[in-house]
Amino acid sequence: MPNSKQELCAPCVIVTATACNYIKDAVPKKDCSSHPLELPAQCVGKVHPDGGKASAAQAPAVDAFTAQSQPADVVLRAAESRQTVQPVFSEQHATVPFNDLNQALDFETPLFKGRALVLFKNMVNTPAGVFDGKRRQMSMTIQGKFKQLVSSDSLMLGSEFQRSLKLPAGAILGRAVTWLVQKMGGGVQLRPVGDNPHILAPIIAAAQVINVSQPGQEPTDLLNVEEDMTLFDATLVGRNGRPLCPGKRRCHFSSKSNREGCVFDTEHVWTFQAYDQSMDYATFTVPVPFFKLDLVQVLDGQPLLLMLKDVSRGQAAFKLEVWHRRMLQHKANQPAAADVSS
């Protein structure tokens, strides 16, 4: 990978610079039509190891938004065919509860078995006090055991899509991308156009908190989890002898060389806690410097995913779809051809 500073158009900053870790050496041009949809040769094959496409997703029916304990503008849907989830609000719509401190989701996939707690800010059912004084807009905690060894370099947190996203062009997009990558930390793979669009980051570097415990000693409160990875690596301690703080752990594993050769084992109980401070899930918008992205328009009828995926195997360890009610109106306004999956 070249070390010298490169001039790239905004789309290339997204699909190459961020994925290949030289965003700081990329200078977005204001306008360029040379590479709108393809990867330069030096980056081919480095963005998404599994090479597969995301499965097409059909928007939920209007009834899915009302078939909840408290009707809301957002639904969570378990649409992964090889994933079992309990409880569900509606078998018909495959919707599952969120914002319930008393009821975590029990789930199982070929890679992982455990439970998950998903919380969104500013919803009608948001638990009182959970987000007070915090910048986070979403909190997701996943706890359980791996059923197979998984490389720490290939287990990714993020979302993938069936078709290209509809993003603003030019220098504005370049600024937005730089801002987003800084929010997500090291190792981000961001590709919004072309085959298999996605935004992914290694969970070991992206998660705000990771706890590794002996079975029976794992955190029972999924809202309050303390960082401790010493059972994974005894050297992950600070000068005071206590477990390394989350910020230093994230910085350490932002380096690919520190992730390679490490695996998530099947013996311990793993607890991952990830926050999203960027997106307002209640409105499905993302405020970025100088403007606001409307994700209903950007996603163009596709769901956002809350996903853990082993990209080396092409298998999800955990996967939920997030839909907003405004997506239904957006879909209704699109030509029929727009509903055809690619």
Secondary structure, DSSP 4 states (H G I P E B T S, - for coil): ---S-EEEEHHHIIIIITTTT-GGGEEEES---SSSS---GGGTTSS-TT-PPPPP-PPPPTHHHHSSSS--SEEEE---TT-EEE--SBTTTTEE--S-TT-PEEEE-SSEEEEEEEEETTSTTPPTTTTTT---SEEEEEEEEESS-EETTTEEEEEE-SS------THHHHHHHHHHHHHH-TT-EEE-SSSS-EEEEEHHHH-SEEEEE-TT-S-S-TTS---B-TTT-TT-B-TTSSBPPHHHHHHHHTSHHHHTT-EE-SSSEEEEEEEE-S-BTTTTEEEETTEEEEHHHHHTS--EEEEEEETTTTEEEEEEEEEETHHHHHHHTS-GGGGS--
